[in-house]
Amino acid sequence: MTEIIPAIDIIDGKCVRLTRGDYAMSRVYASDPLDMAKLFCDNGARRLHLVDLDGAKSKHVVNWKVIERIASATPLVIDFGGGIKTCEDLHIAFDSGASMVTAGSVAVDNATEVESWILAYGADKIILGADARDGRIAVSGWQRESAYEIVPFISGWMAKGIHQVISTDISVDGTLEGPSVDLYRKILAEIPDVHLIASGGVGCIEDIESLDEAGVPAAIVGKALYEGKIPLKYLGERRGNAC
């Protein structure tokens, strides 16, 4: 069963969602992310995907206090991304309460650094961020397209020990138009051992069922939860362990 992982994206300390990764198309859904995290937890969520969008643009962790507040007030397992470029950023995230961190842009721009994190912390603590536009990995808060194609990029990091991969098709992110099921089928067909976490485009529970049929283990959902397209009760029905 595809697990639903609720998402909180942070700009200026507020809970927002972008459309297709465009910072100019952001909408604030809550002034206090902790309130939203508690709501997710109260409805049965076990895990939270927390992204520092300010950090992604600034290239260093900015909203670490949000991690700290959520980690201290809820039992949610937090996977955190956005602005993690150095060992110092990594330490800030873990010291603030993140259980896992997502290596996105840095996995493209400084692979040696990420390899050192895997050795120091273990591959279970590092998630690969494989966000793509037109099949190519995008970095720097999705503002820059790299030369890497998504499947070889994931395969290369799997060979280095990475197991969990979050993959967002930027073209559908925040649109509620449906996830890129064909892309995820392709990834799973070529890399069957990956623990793939789909992200972007989910607009209804039928979309989750489509991902389930494709064999996707988990999906990150944001706007569909905020706007009631997917009732919060499904967080408890589609989860791993109790919150």
Backbone hydrogen bonds in HBPLUS format (Angstrom, degrees):
<---DONOR---> <-ACCEPTOR-->    atom                        ^
c    i                          cat <-CA-CA->   ^        H-A-AA   ^      H-
h    n   atom  resd res      DA  || num        DHA   H-A  angle D-A-AA Bond
n    s   type  num  typ     dist DA aas  dist angle  dist       angle   num
A0003-GLU N   A0217-PRO O   2.91 MM 214  6.35 160.4  1.95 142.1 138.7     1
A0219-ALA N   A0003-GLU O   2.78 MM 216  6.15 154.1  1.84 172.9 177.6     2
A0004-ILE N   A0238-ARG O   3.12 MM 234  5.81 161.3  2.16 139.6 140.3     3
A0005-ILE N   A0219-ALA O   2.79 MM 214  5.91 170.5  1.80 155.1 155.8     4
A0221-VAL N   A0005-ILE O   2.93 MM 216  6.08 155.7  1.99 143.2 148.5     5
A0049-HIS N   A0006-PRO O   2.95 MM  43  6.16 173.5  1.95 164.8 166.0     6
A0007-ALA N   A0221-VAL O   2.97 MM 214  5.76 134.3  2.19 144.5 141.8     7
A0008-ILE N   A0049-HIS O   2.85 MM  41  6.26 156.2  1.91 164.6 167.8     8
A0051-VAL N   A0008-ILE O   2.89 MM  43  6.33 162.6  1.93 156.5 161.4     9
A0016-VAL N   A0009-ASP O   2.84 MM   7  5.47 165.9  1.86 150.6 155.6    10
A0010-ILE N   A0051-VAL O   2.82 MM  41  6.12 156.8  1.87 167.5 175.4    11
A0053-LEU N   A0010-ILE O   3.01 MM  43  5.58 133.0  2.23 137.5 151.5    12
A0011-ILE N   A0014-LYS O   3.10 MM   3  5.42 153.2  2.18 144.2 152.1    13
A0014-LYS N   A0011-ILE O   2.92 MM   3  5.42 166.0  1.94 119.5 123.9    14
A0015-CYS N   A0030-ALA O   2.88 MM  15  5.03 159.7  1.92 159.9 163.0    15
A0029-TYR N   A0015-CYS O   2.74 MM  14  5.62 167.1  1.75 157.0 161.6    16
A0030-ALA N   A0015-CYS O   3.36 MM  15  5.03 150.6  2.45 136.6 135.4    17
A0017-ARG N   A0027-ARG O   3.00 MM  10  5.48 139.1  2.18 139.6 152.0    18
A0027-ARG N   A0017-ARG O   2.96 MM  10  5.48 145.9  2.08 144.0 154.7    19
A0022-ASP N   A0019-THR O   3.07 MM   3  5.69 166.3  2.09 119.2 123.5    20
A0020-ARG N   A0173-ASP O   2.65 MM 153  4.81 171.0  1.66 150.7 152.5    21
A0025-MET N   A0022-ASP O   2.92 MM   3  5.32 155.9  1.98 110.8 118.8    22
A0035-ASP N   A0032-ASP O   3.09 MM   3  5.67 130.9  2.34 114.0 124.3    23
A0037-ALA N   A0033-PRO O   2.88 MM   4  6.16 158.6  1.92 153.3 159.6    24
A0038-LYS N   A0034-LEU O   2.89 MM   4  6.11 160.4  1.93 153.9 158.3    25
A0039-LEU N   A0035-ASP O   3.07 MM   4  6.28 150.2  2.16 139.7 147.9    26
A0040-PHE N   A0036-MET O   2.96 MM   4  6.28 158.0  2.01 151.9 157.2    27
A0041-CYS N   A0037-ALA O   2.92 MM   4  6.16 164.3  1.95 150.0 154.6    28
A0042-ASP N   A0038-LYS O   2.78 MM   4  5.94 162.6  1.81 151.0 155.8    29
A0043-ASN N   A0039-LEU O   3.20 MM   4  6.34 131.0  2.45 136.4 147.8    30
A0043-ASN N   A0040-PHE O   3.10 MM   3  5.25 136.6  2.30  98.3 110.6    31
A0045-ALA N   A0040-PHE O   3.07 MM   5  5.49 164.6  2.10 142.5 138.6    32
A0044-GLY N   A0041-CYS O   2.94 MM   3  5.21 159.3  1.98 116.6 117.1    33
A0077-VAL N   A0046-ARG O   3.02 MM  31  6.35 169.3  2.04 145.9 148.5    34
A0048-LEU N   A0077-VAL O   2.85 MM  29  6.04 158.2  1.90 152.2 151.0    35
A0079-ASP N   A0048-LEU O   2.92 MM  31  6.27 169.5  1.93 170.6 173.7    36
A0050-LEU N   A0079-ASP O   2.90 MM  29  6.14 170.3  1.91 165.5 168.7    37
A0081-GLY N   A0050-LEU O   3.00 MM  31  6.49 149.0  2.10 155.5 163.0    38
A0052-ASP N   A0081-GLY O   2.80 MM  29  6.23 162.1  1.84 156.0 159.4    39
A0056-ALA N   A0052-ASP O   2.92 MM   4  6.29 147.7  2.03 146.1 155.6    40
A0057-LYS N   A0053-LEU O   3.25 MM   4  6.46 152.5  2.33 141.2 146.2    41
A0058-SER N   A0054-ASP O   2.89 MM   4  6.05 154.2  1.96 147.2 155.7    42
A0059-LYS N   A0055-GLY O   2.73 MM   4  5.53 129.4  1.98 146.2 154.9    43
A0066-VAL N   A0063-ASN O   3.14 MM   3  5.64 143.5  2.28 108.5 117.8    44
A0068-GLU N   A0064-TRP O   3.12 MM   4  6.46 163.3  2.15 150.6 154.6    45
A0069-ARG N   A0065-LYS O   2.95 MM   4  6.15 159.2  1.99 146.7 151.1    46
A0070-ILE N   A0066-VAL O   3.07 MM   4  6.23 168.0  2.08 152.6 155.5    47
A0071-ALA N   A0067-ILE O   2.80 MM   4  5.90 167.4  1.82 160.1 164.4    48
A0072-SER N   A0068-GLU O   3.01 MM   4  6.03 149.1  2.11 142.4 150.0    49
A0073-ALA N   A0069-ARG O   3.16 MM   4  6.15 132.9  2.40 136.3 147.2    50
A0074-THR N   A0070-ILE O   2.97 MM   4  5.81 129.8  2.22 149.8 157.5    51
A0099-SER N   A0078-ILE O   2.85 MM  21  5.42 152.9  1.93 144.3 153.5    52
A0100-MET N   A0078-ILE O   3.22 MM  22  6.57 154.3  2.29 152.4 152.1    53
A0080-PHE N   A0100-MET O   2.94 MM  20  6.25 164.2  1.96 140.8 142.1    54
A0102-THR N   A0080-PHE O   2.73 MM  22  5.97 147.1  1.83 150.3 152.5    55
A0090-LEU N   A0086-THR O   3.06 MM   4  6.39 157.3  2.11 147.5 154.0    56
A0091-HIS N   A0087-CYS O   2.85 MM   4  6.12 159.4  1.90 151.7 156.8    57
A0092-ILE N   A0088-GLU O   2.96 MM   4  6.20 158.6  2.00 149.6 155.3    58
A0093-ALA N   A0089-ASP O   3.01 MM   4  6.29 161.3  2.04 151.3 155.5    59
A0094-PHE N   A0090-LEU O   3.01 MM   4  6.28 171.6  2.01 157.6 159.2    60
A0095-ASP N   A0091-HIS O   2.76 MM   4  5.76 164.4  1.78 153.1 158.6    61
A0096-SER N   A0092-ILE O   2.95 MM   4  5.93 135.8  2.15 138.6 149.5    62
A0098-ALA N   A0093-ALA O   3.04 MM   5  5.56 161.7  2.07 153.2 147.5    63
A0097-GLY N   A0094-PHE O   3.10 MM   3  5.26 152.0  2.19 102.6 111.2    64
A0101-VAL N   A0125-LYS O   3.02 MM  24  6.43 160.1  2.06 161.2 163.3    65
A0127-ILE N   A0101-VAL O   2.80 MM  26  5.98 169.7  1.81 161.5 162.6    66
A0103-ALA N   A0127-ILE O   2.73 MM  24  6.04 163.1  1.75 176.5 177.4    67
A0129-GLY N   A0103-ALA O   2.87 MM  26  5.52 171.4  1.88 130.5 127.8    68
A0107-ALA N   A0104-GLY O   3.01 MM   3  5.42 136.3  2.21 107.9 119.6    69
A0108-VAL N   A0105-SER O   2.93 MM   3  5.32 146.4  2.04 109.1 119.5    70
A0109-ASP N   A0105-SER O   2.91 MM   4  6.19 166.3  1.93 157.5 161.4    71
A0110-ASN N   A0106-VAL O   2.76 MM   4  5.13 151.9  1.84 134.8 140.7    72
A0113-GLU N   A0110-ASN O   3.09 MM   3  5.55 128.1  2.37 108.7 120.6    73
A0114-VAL N   A0110-ASN O   3.44 MM   4  6.91 157.0  2.50 149.3 154.8    74
A0115-GLU N   A0111-ALA O   2.94 MM   4  6.21 157.2  1.99 154.6 161.5    75
A0116-SER N   A0112-THR O   3.10 MM   4  6.35 146.0  2.22 141.7 150.0    76
A0116-SER N   A0113-GLU O   3.14 MM   3  5.19 122.0  2.49  94.8 108.9    77
A0117-TRP N   A0113-GLU O   3.14 MM   4  6.54 141.8  2.29 141.6 152.2    78
A0117-TRP N   A0114-VAL O   3.04 MM   3  4.98 121.3  2.40  93.1 108.2    79
A0118-ILE N   A0114-VAL O   3.02 MM   4  6.39 154.9  2.08 152.3 158.3    80
A0119-LEU N   A0115-GLU O   3.17 MM   4  6.45 156.6  2.23 144.4 149.9    81
A0120-ALA N   A0116-SER O   2.97 MM   4  6.12 151.8  2.05 141.7 149.7    82
A0121-TYR N   A0117-TRP O   2.77 MM   4  5.75 167.8  1.79 157.7 160.2    83
A0122-GLY N   A0118-ILE O   2.83 MM   4  4.74 139.6  1.99 123.0 133.6    84
A0125-LYS N   A0122-GLY O   3.10 MM   3  5.78 160.0  2.14 119.0 124.7    85
A0126-ILE N   A0123-ALA O   3.21 MM   3  5.33 153.8  2.28 104.2 111.9    86
A0128-LEU N   A0164-GLN O   3.06 MM  36  6.40 169.1  2.07 153.9 150.9    87
A0166-ILE N   A0128-LEU O   2.88 MM  38  6.22 158.8  1.92 162.1 169.3    88
A0130-ALA N   A0166-ILE O   2.77 MM  36  5.94 165.9  1.79 159.5 163.9    89
A0138-ALA N   A0131-ASP O   2.77 MM   7  5.83 162.0  1.80 153.0 156.2    90
A0132-ALA N   A0168-THR O   2.82 MM  36  6.19 158.2  1.87 165.3 171.8    91
A0170-ILE N   A0132-ALA O   2.94 MM  38  5.96 156.7  1.99 155.1 162.1    92
A0133-ARG N   A0136-ARG O   2.87 MM   3  5.45 154.6  1.94 153.1 153.7    93
A0136-ARG N   A0133-ARG O   3.18 MM   3  5.45 168.4  2.19 112.6 115.8    94
A0150-ILE N   A0135-GLY O   3.10 MM  15  5.85 155.9  2.16 153.8 154.2    95
A0137-ILE N   A0148-TYR O   2.87 MM  11  5.58 158.0  1.92 154.5 162.0    96
A0146-SER N   A0137-ILE O   2.74 MM   9  5.52 169.4  1.75 165.7 169.2    97
A0139-VAL N   A0144-ARG O   2.64 MM   5  5.24 162.6  1.67 161.5 166.8    98
A0143-GLN N   A0139-VAL O   3.01 MM   4  6.28 114.8  2.45 141.9 156.3    99
A0144-ARG N   A0139-VAL O   3.04 MM   5  5.24 159.0  2.08 153.1 150.4   100
A0143-GLN N   A0140-SER O   3.13 MM   3  5.43 155.1  2.19 105.1 112.7   101
A0153-PHE N   A0149-GLU O   3.10 MM   4  6.09 154.0  2.17 154.3 162.4   102
A0154-ILE N   A0150-ILE O   2.99 MM   4  6.22 163.6  2.01 154.8 157.7   103
A0155-SER N   A0151-VAL O   2.94 MM   4  6.12 169.8  1.95 158.7 161.9   104
A0156-GLY N   A0152-PRO O   2.94 MM   4  6.02 155.6  2.00 145.7 151.3   105
A0157-TRP N   A0153-PHE O   3.32 MM   4  6.63 153.9  2.40 144.7 150.4   106
A0158-MET N   A0154-ILE O   2.88 MM   4  6.13 147.7  1.99 152.9 163.3   107
A0159-ALA N   A0155-SER O   3.10 MM   4  6.32 149.6  2.20 145.4 152.1   108
A0160-LYS N   A0157-TRP O   3.03 MM   3  4.95 140.0  2.19  94.0 106.0   109
A0162-ILE N   A0157-TRP O   3.11 MM   5  5.66 149.4  2.21 153.5 144.7   110
A0161-GLY N   A0158-MET O   3.05 MM   3  5.19 163.3  2.08 107.8 111.9   111
A0195-HIS N   A0163-HIS O   2.99 MM  32  5.86 168.7  2.00 152.3 152.9   112
A0165-VAL N   A0195-HIS O   3.05 MM  30  6.21 161.9  2.08 153.5 151.5   113
A0197-ILE N   A0165-VAL O   2.77 MM  32  5.94 160.3  1.80 170.3 167.2   114
A0167-SER N   A0197-ILE O   2.95 MM  30  6.23 161.1  1.98 158.4 163.1   115
A0199-SER N   A0167-SER O   3.01 MM  32  5.88 128.2  2.29 157.2 146.3   116
A0172-VAL N   A0169-ASP O   3.08 MM   3  5.95 162.5  2.11 124.5 129.0   117
A0173-ASP N   A0170-ILE O   3.26 MM   3  5.01 143.7  2.40  94.6 104.9   118
A0175-THR N   A0172-VAL O   3.09 MM   3  5.46 159.3  2.14 137.2 134.4   119
A0178-GLY N   A0201-GLY O   2.59 MM  23  4.45 144.2  1.71 141.7 138.1   120
A0181-VAL N   A0179-PRO O   2.99 MM   2  5.60 131.8  2.23 104.4  90.4   121
A0183-LEU N   A0180-SER O   3.09 MM   3  5.41 120.9  2.45 104.0 117.9   122
A0184-TYR N   A0180-SER O   3.17 MM   4  6.58 157.8  2.23 152.3 158.5   123
A0185-ARG N   A0181-VAL O   2.84 MM   4  6.10 152.8  1.92 153.2 161.4   124
A0186-LYS N   A0182-ASP O   3.02 MM   4  6.21 156.3  2.07 144.5 150.4   125
A0187-ILE N   A0183-LEU O   3.00 MM   4  6.33 160.1  2.04 149.5 154.5   126
A0188-LEU N   A0184-TYR O   2.96 MM   4  6.10 169.7  1.97 150.4 153.1   127
A0189-ALA N   A0185-ARG O   2.84 MM   4  5.95 147.3  1.95 145.1 154.7   128
A0190-GLU N   A0186-LYS O   3.07 MM   4  6.25 152.7  2.15 148.5 154.5   129
A0191-ILE N   A0187-ILE O   2.72 MM   4  5.76 140.9  1.87 147.9 160.4   130
A0194-VAL N   A0191-ILE O   3.26 MM   3  5.94 171.5  2.27 124.1 126.6   131
A0198-ALA N   A0218-ALA O   2.91 MM  20  6.33 151.0  2.00 154.4 146.3   132
A0220-ILE N   A0198-ALA O   2.75 MM  22  6.15 162.9  1.77 169.6 172.4   133
A0207-ASP N   A0204-CYS O   3.03 MM   3  5.46 136.5  2.23 107.1 118.1   134
A0208-ILE N   A0205-ILE O   3.10 MM   3  5.09 118.3  2.50  94.2 108.9   135
A0209-GLU N   A0205-ILE O   3.01 MM   4  6.37 152.3  2.09 146.4 154.4   136
A0210-SER N   A0206-GLU O   2.91 MM   4  6.19 143.0  2.05 141.6 151.4   137
A0211-LEU N   A0207-ASP O   3.04 MM   4  6.38 152.7  2.12 144.9 151.7   138
A0212-ASP N   A0208-ILE O   2.86 MM   4  6.13 150.2  1.95 145.5 154.7   139
A0213-GLU N   A0209-GLU O   2.94 MM   4  6.19 156.5  1.99 145.0 150.1   140
A0214-ALA N   A0210-SER O   3.09 MM   4  6.34 137.8  2.27 136.3 147.5   141
A0214-ALA N   A0211-LEU O   3.12 MM   3  4.98 124.2  2.44  90.2 104.9   142
A0216-VAL N   A0211-LEU O   2.99 MM   5  5.38 165.5  2.01 155.8 151.3   143
A0215-GLY N   A0212-ASP O   2.97 MM   3  5.13 153.8  2.04 104.3 112.7   144
A0225-LEU N   A0222-GLY O   2.95 MM   3  5.55 136.5  2.14 117.7 128.8   145
A0226-TYR N   A0222-GLY O   3.12 MM   4  6.41 160.5  2.16 150.2 156.3   146
A0227-GLU N   A0223-LYS O   2.87 MM   4  5.97 154.5  1.94 156.4 161.6   147
A0229-LYS N   A0224-ALA O   2.80 MM   5  4.77 121.8  2.14 143.4 156.6   148
A0230-ILE N   A0224-ALA O   3.00 MM   6  5.53 153.5  2.07 132.5 129.2   149
A0228-GLY N   A0225-LEU O   3.28 MM   3  5.17 163.8  2.31 101.5 106.0   150
A0234-TYR N   A0231-PRO O   3.11 MM   3  6.03 163.2  2.14 125.5 128.9   151
A0235-LEU N   A0232-LEU O   2.96 MM   3  5.67 161.7  1.99 121.5 127.0   152
A0236-GLY N   A0233-LYS O   3.18 MM   3  5.74 136.7  2.38 110.9 119.5   153
A0238-ARG N   A0234-TYR O   2.91 MM   4  5.85 141.6  2.06 143.6 150.4   154
